[in-house]
Structures are given as C-alpha cells and as structure tokens.
Amino acid sequence: MATVLATIEHAVKKPVWGCRMCGQCVLHSTGFTCPMTCPKNLRNGPCGGVREDGSCEVDPSMRCVWLKACTRADRLPGPLRTGIDEMRAPVDKRLEGTSSWANLLTGRDRAVPAGWPAGDPEGAGQAPPPEAPAAGTDPEEDELRTLSLGVPAAPGPGDPEFQETEDGAGGAAEAVR
C-alpha cells in the first residue's frame, strides 16, 4: 500500500512542484517550493551564495530556490505565509523515496533525528548562544560581536564619553569613562 501511495504522490507532486520524494514534505511551509530542488538541499533558507541577479551560485541557470520560496510565500494567504521562517530538521535520509503523506499520518516525518534536542517535538532545535569575543581579534569584528551580544561597546571617537589621553608608552589613545 505504501508503495502505491508513494507512486501516486510522486505522480502528482513531481510535475507541479519538482518533488524529490524526501519523505518529509515541507511544501506547506516553503511557499509551495520544494527546498530539495536546491543543489545543496538546503531546507532552512538560502546559503548566502545567491548571486546579485537572484541566481544560484552552484547552478547559475536557475533562480535561487529560497528566493522563489519567499516570493511565493508572500503571495499566499495567512497561515501558509508564516511557515517560511520555521527552522526545519535536517532530512532523514532513511525516509527518502517513501510517501510523505504516509509518513505524516504515522508520525515518521516528525521523528527527531540523532543529534537534535530530544525535548523538541518538531526536531527544530535552537541555535547556540553567540560566543563572547576572543582576545586579540580584529577590533571591528569584536565590536560586531559585542553588539550582537547586547553588551555596550566601549566609547569611541565621536562619542560624548570618549576622551583621548597619553599613556606614556607611544601616545596611544584609550577610552576613559
């Protein structure tokens, strides 16, 4: 029965959405664009290598799958529009070629893959907190990290609290509060 269902599903979804039969369909949350058509199989947004014209860095002849997904999601009504920002679990390769419809009904598509937090029923996990800046790194990079951590940055030139003083060892300026 599962093989028949998978055959029917593939016959319907392949010509319309380019379905790759991953067994864990997320069309409903990606603007009805199959993320598995991305050459890198990215399920959580673009890779950062999208070209200025919106084409894929791996295959310049195709538009970035995630740009297409976001454009399509913007045109969808209410609940179908909101899923685009969800964090999706990585594909469980054991489900490849099986019916996502059957997997949805049995819950197989929601099983948490090894390495993902067990307490997260969606298998979505959370990003780890940002790390504190390391000593001796690029000052601009440190400032960006400090800002992302929500820690106030030291005053710099142009700030009312910034004062230049001579330290006696070469005349370098330093911030004084």
C-alpha positions as CSV (number, residue, x, y, z in Angstrom):
1,M,0.0,0.0,0.0
2,A,2.8,2.4,0.9
3,T,4.5,1.9,-2.5
4,V,1.2,2.6,-4.3
5,L,0.8,5.8,-2.2
6,A,4.3,6.9,-2.9
7,T,3.8,6.3,-6.7
8,I,0.6,8.4,-6.7
9,E,2.3,11.1,-4.6
10,H,5.2,11.3,-6.9
11,A,3.0,11.4,-10.0
12,V,1.1,14.4,-8.5
13,K,3.9,16.4,-6.8
14,K,6.8,15.9,-9.3
15,P,5.3,17.8,-12.3
16,V,3.8,20.5,-10.2
17,W,6.5,21.2,-7.5
18,G,9.5,19.3,-8.6
19,C,9.1,16.8,-5.7
20,R,12.3,14.8,-4.9
21,M,10.4,12.3,-2.6
22,C,12.4,13.2,0.5
23,G,9.7,11.6,2.6
24,Q,9.4,14.7,4.8
25,C,7.5,17.2,2.7
26,V,7.6,20.9,3.8
27,L,5.9,22.4,0.7
28,H,3.2,23.9,3.0
29,S,5.8,26.0,4.9
30,T,8.1,27.0,1.9
31,G,5.7,28.8,-0.3
32,F,5.0,25.5,-2.2
33,T,8.5,25.4,-3.4
34,C,10.4,22.2,-2.8
35,P,13.7,23.0,-1.0
36,M,15.1,19.7,-2.1
37,T,15.4,21.2,-5.6
38,C,18.2,23.4,-4.2
39,P,21.5,21.9,-5.5
40,K,22.7,22.0,-1.8
41,N,19.4,20.5,-0.5
42,L,19.1,23.4,2.0
43,R,15.8,23.3,4.0
44,N,16.3,26.4,6.1
45,G,16.9,29.3,3.7
46,P,19.5,30.4,1.2
47,C,23.2,29.6,1.6
48,G,24.5,33.1,1.2
49,G,25.9,32.4,-2.2
50,V,22.9,33.8,-4.1
51,R,24.1,36.0,-6.9
52,E,23.1,39.6,-7.4
53,D,20.6,38.6,-10.1
54,G,19.0,36.1,-7.8
55,S,20.5,33.0,-9.5
56,C,22.1,30.1,-7.7
57,E,25.8,30.0,-7.1
58,V,26.0,26.3,-7.9
59,D,23.8,26.4,-11.0
60,P,23.6,30.0,-12.4
61,S,21.0,28.9,-14.9
62,M,18.4,28.5,-12.1
63,R,16.9,31.0,-9.7
64,C,17.7,30.5,-6.0
65,V,15.1,28.1,-4.7
66,W,14.8,30.2,-1.5
67,L,14.2,33.4,-3.3
68,K,11.5,31.7,-5.2
69,A,10.0,30.2,-2.0
70,C,10.0,33.7,-0.2
71,T,8.3,35.3,-3.2
72,R,5.7,32.6,-3.4
73,A,5.1,32.7,0.4
74,D,4.4,36.4,0.3
75,R,1.5,35.8,-2.1
76,L,-0.1,33.1,0.0
77,P,-2.9,33.7,2.4
78,G,-2.4,33.8,6.3
79,P,-1.2,30.6,7.8
80,L,0.6,29.4,4.6
81,R,2.6,32.6,4.6
82,T,4.0,32.3,8.1
83,G,5.8,29.0,7.9
84,I,8.7,30.2,5.7
85,D,10.8,31.3,8.8
86,E,10.4,28.0,10.6
87,M,13.6,26.0,11.5
88,R,13.3,22.6,9.9
89,A,15.1,19.5,11.0
90,P,17.6,18.0,8.6
91,V,16.3,15.4,6.2
92,D,16.1,11.9,7.5
93,K,17.7,10.1,4.6
94,R,16.1,6.8,5.7
95,L,12.7,8.2,4.5
96,E,14.0,9.1,1.0
97,G,11.7,7.6,-1.6
98,T,8.8,7.0,0.8
99,S,5.5,8.7,0.8
100,S,5.5,11.9,2.9
101,W,1.7,11.5,3.1
102,A,2.1,8.1,4.8
103,N,4.9,9.4,7.0
104,L,2.8,12.4,8.1
105,L,-0.1,10.1,9.1
106,T,2.2,7.7,11.0
107,G,4.4,10.5,12.5
108,R,7.6,9.1,10.9
109,D,8.3,12.6,9.4
110,R,8.4,14.2,12.8
111,A,10.8,11.8,14.5
112,V,13.7,13.7,15.9
113,P,17.0,12.8,14.2
114,A,20.0,11.8,16.3
115,G,21.9,14.9,17.4
116,W,18.8,17.1,17.7
117,P,17.5,18.1,21.1
118,A,15.1,15.3,22.3
119,G,12.8,17.7,24.1
120,D,11.9,19.5,20.8
121,P,9.0,17.7,19.2
122,E,9.5,19.4,15.9
123,G,13.1,18.5,15.8
124,A,13.8,22.1,15.1
125,G,16.4,22.7,17.8
126,Q,17.8,26.1,18.6
127,A,20.9,27.9,17.6
128,P,23.6,28.0,20.3
129,P,24.1,31.4,22.0
130,P,26.7,33.6,20.4
131,E,30.2,33.3,21.8
132,A,32.0,36.1,23.6
133,P,34.7,37.9,21.6
134,A,38.2,36.3,21.8
135,A,41.1,38.5,22.8
136,G,43.4,39.6,20.1
137,T,40.9,39.5,17.3
138,D,40.0,42.2,14.8
139,P,38.6,45.3,16.6
140,E,35.8,45.7,14.1
141,E,34.8,42.1,14.4
142,D,34.9,42.4,18.2
143,E,32.5,45.4,18.0
144,L,30.1,43.5,15.8
145,R,30.2,40.5,18.2
146,T,29.7,42.8,21.2
147,L,26.7,44.4,19.5
148,S,25.2,41.0,18.8
149,L,25.6,40.0,22.4
150,G,23.8,43.2,23.6
151,V,26.9,44.3,25.6
152,P,27.5,48.0,25.4
153,A,30.6,48.8,23.4
154,A,33.4,51.0,24.7
155,P,33.0,54.6,23.7
156,G,34.9,55.7,20.6
157,P,35.8,58.9,18.8
158,G,32.6,60.9,18.3
159,D,31.0,59.5,21.5
160,P,30.5,62.1,24.3
161,E,32.1,59.8,26.8
162,F,35.3,59.3,24.8
163,Q,38.4,61.2,25.9
164,E,41.9,60.8,24.5
165,T,44.8,60.6,27.0
166,E,48.5,60.0,26.6
167,D,49.5,56.6,28.2
168,G,53.2,57.4,28.1
169,A,54.1,54.4,26.0
170,G,53.9,55.7,22.5
171,G,51.0,58.1,22.9
172,A,48.2,55.7,22.0
173,A,44.7,56.9,22.8
174,E,42.4,55.0,25.1
175,A,38.8,55.3,26.3
176,V,38.2,56.7,29.8
177,R,34.9,56.6,31.5
